[in-house]
């Protein structure tokens, strides 16, 4: 059944590409953009291997937390962005829940965004290449992190689908999308002033390391420093 759901995803995607040339253009542009971003991320993660553990930990934990949060917020502000496998359309079929969840997770990873996220997550092993045990842990944690992104996004998408029919939810979603765009400049200026010349970024990374957003990203750095107890708790 899982394999059937995966084939269904690509069949629907292929049919949508046949119907609209613009869909092909958008898919190609999205793939090219993803490759460019992926190349920059991989290069940056490799450069981090030459710095201190504290700097590497701060950047990987905060960046990874933003990635997971972004995956979960996108379905709220752009419901229906990926309808190749829509949970609401599968709810009426007698598919066991565990099978449905596994199929949705794997099909999500096999999308352009999923593949880019998975490869970028695996590239964090380059950051810890000087610490073989931490690099090995980074590979395992990368798989968990990528699945967290996809499963979290699917869960939020299913919730948004159920609420999306309500007028108040649509209005609230529009406001949530509009306000940050209006305040984007002051937000960045305020954050820059707050974190400039202080140890706030490492502190933020340490706090995120104990949350569902950043815990999985913090495990390799703690293994690199020899703090196996903390790494085990974060992985758990």
C-alpha positions in Angstrom: 0.0 0.0 0.0 2.9 2.4 0.8 4.4 1.7 -2.6 1.0 2.3 -4.2 0.7 5.7 -2.5 4.2 6.7 -3.7 3.3 5.6 -7.3 0.1 7.6 -7.0 1.9 10.7 -6.1 4.2 10.6 -9.1 1.3 9.6 -11.4 -0.7 12.7 -10.3 2.3 14.9 -10.7 3.0 13.5 -14.2 -0.7 14.1 -15.2 -0.5 17.7 -13.9 2.6 18.3 -15.9 1.0 17.0 -19.1 -2.0 19.4 -18.6 -0.1 22.6 -18.1 3.2 23.7 -19.7 3.5 26.3 -17.0 3.5 23.6 -14.4 6.5 22.1 -16.1 8.2 25.5 -16.1 7.4 26.0 -12.4 8.7 22.5 -11.5 12.0 23.1 -13.4 12.5 26.5 -11.9 11.8 25.1 -8.4 14.3 22.3 -9.0 17.0 24.7 -10.2 16.4 27.0 -7.3 16.6 24.1 -4.9 19.9 22.9 -6.4 21.4 26.4 -6.1 20.3 26.8 -2.5 21.4 23.3 -1.7 24.9 23.9 -3.1 25.3 27.0 -0.9 24.1 25.2 2.2 26.4 22.3 1.7 29.4 24.6 1.1 28.5 26.6 4.2 28.2 23.5 6.3 31.6 22.2 5.2 33.2 25.6 6.0 31.8 25.3 9.5 34.0 22.2 10.1 37.0 24.6 10.2 35.5 26.7 13.0 34.8 26.1 16.7 32.3 23.6 18.0 30.3 26.5 19.6 29.9 28.3 16.3 29.0 25.1 14.4 26.5 24.2 17.1 24.9 27.7 17.1 24.5 27.8 13.3 23.3 24.2 12.8 20.8 24.3 15.7 19.3 27.7 14.8 19.3 26.9 11.1 17.7 23.5 11.6 15.1 24.9 13.9 14.1 27.5 11.3 13.9 24.7 8.7 11.5 22.6 10.8 9.4 25.7 11.8 9.2 26.8 8.2 8.0 23.4 7.0 5.2 23.5 9.6 4.2 27.2 8.9 4.0 26.9 5.1 0.7 24.8 5.1 -0.9 27.5 7.3 -0.2 30.4 5.1 -0.4 28.5 1.8 -2.9 25.7 2.3 -3.0 23.4 -0.7 0.6 24.2 -1.9 1.1 20.5 -2.5 -2.0 18.6 -3.5 -0.3 15.5 -5.1 -1.2 13.5 -2.0 -3.9 15.4 -0.1 -4.7 13.7 3.3 -8.3 14.9 3.1 -8.8 13.1 -0.2 -7.5 9.8 1.3 -9.5 10.0 4.5 -12.5 8.2 2.9 -10.5 5.2 1.8 -10.1 2.2 4.1 -6.3 2.6 4.5 -4.8 1.7 7.9 -3.6 4.8 9.7 0.0 3.6 10.1 0.2 2.7 6.4 -1.3 6.1 5.4 1.2 8.0 7.6 4.1 6.0 6.2 3.0 6.6 2.6 2.5 10.4 3.2 5.9 10.7 4.9 7.8 8.9 2.2 6.0 10.6 -0.7 6.7 14.0 1.0 10.4 13.2 1.3 10.5 12.3 -2.4 9.3 15.8 -3.5 11.7 18.6 -4.5 11.5 20.3 -1.1 11.8 17.0 0.7 14.9 15.9 -1.3 16.6 19.2 -0.8 15.9 19.1 2.9 17.1 15.6 3.3 20.4 16.2 1.4 21.0 19.5 3.3 20.3 17.6 6.6 22.7 14.8 5.6 25.3 17.5 4.8 25.5 18.5 8.4 27.8 15.5 8.7 30.4 17.6 6.9 30.3 20.1 9.7 31.4 17.3 12.2 33.9 15.5 9.8 36.7 16.1 12.3 34.7 14.1 14.9 33.9 10.7 13.3 31.4 9.7 16.0 29.6 13.0 15.8 29.5 12.8 12.0 27.9 9.4 12.1 25.4 10.7 14.6 24.7 13.6 12.3 23.7 11.2 9.5 21.2 9.4 11.7 19.9 12.7 13.1 19.5 14.1 9.6 17.1 11.3 8.7 15.0 12.0 11.8 15.1 15.7 11.2 13.9 15.4 7.5 11.1 13.1 8.5 10.1 15.5 11.3 9.9 18.3 8.7 7.7 16.2 6.3 5.5 14.6 8.9 5.0 17.8 10.8 4.1 19.6 7.6 1.6 16.9 6.6 0.0 17.0 10.0 -0.4 20.8 9.9 -1.7 20.5 6.3 -4.3 18.1 7.4 -5.4 20.4 10.2 -5.4 23.4 7.9 -7.6 21.4 5.4 -10.1 20.8 8.1 -10.2 24.4 9.2 -9.8 26.0 5.8 -13.4 25.8 4.9 -14.2 28.4 7.6 -14.3 32.0 6.6 -12.7 33.2 9.9 -9.8 30.8 9.5 -9.2 32.2 5.9 -9.3 35.7 7.2 -7.0 34.9 10.1 -4.5 33.2 7.8 -4.5 36.3 5.5 -3.8 38.5 8.5 -1.0 36.3 9.7 0.6 36.4 6.3 0.2 40.1 5.8 1.4 41.4 9.2 5.0 39.9 9.0 5.4 41.2 5.4 4.5 44.8 6.6 6.8 44.6 9.6 9.6 42.7 7.9 12.0 45.6 8.0 11.5 46.6 11.7 11.6 42.9 12.7 15.1 42.4 11.1 16.3 45.7 12.4 15.2 44.9 16.0 16.6 41.4 15.9 19.9 42.7 14.6 20.1 45.3 17.4 19.1 42.7 20.0 21.7 40.1 19.0 24.6 42.4 17.9 27.7 42.1 20.0 26.4 39.6 22.5 26.3 35.9 23.2 22.5 35.8 22.6 22.9 33.6 19.5 24.7 30.7 21.4 22.2 31.1 24.2 19.3 30.8 21.8 20.9 27.7 20.3 21.2 26.1 23.7 17.6 26.9 24.5 16.4 25.5 21.1 18.5 22.4 21.8 16.0 21.4 24.4 12.9 21.9 22.2 11.4 19.7 19.5 12.6 22.2 16.9 16.3 22.1 17.7 17.0 19.0 19.9 17.8 16.7 17.0 20.3 19.2 15.5 22.1 19.6 18.9 23.0 15.9 19.3 26.2 15.8 17.1 27.7 18.9 18.8 27.3 17.3 22.2 28.8 14.1 21.0 31.7 16.1 19.6 32.3 17.7 23.1 32.0 14.3 24.8 28.7 15.1 26.6 27.0 11.8 25.7 24.4 12.0 28.4 23.0 15.3 27.1 23.1 14.0 23.5 21.1 11.0 24.5 18.4 13.1 26.2 18.2 15.4 23.2 17.9 12.5 20.8 15.2 11.0 23.0 
